[in-house]
């Protein structure tokens, strides 16, 4: 599903530099960033929920 985001000029410039240094596209990097970010957030909220259960026990 296509999704669009606005990047600050600084972030877009950094992404452009990364693309220029490698053989990957912006889309590949953005997909990777979103997937990793989601995994990190899921882990965080899962751990927070487990901690709350432990503290309530």
ABEGO torsion letter per residue (X at the ends): XBBBBBBBAAAAAAAAAAAAABABBAAAAAAAAAAAAAAAAAAAAAAAAAAAAAAAX
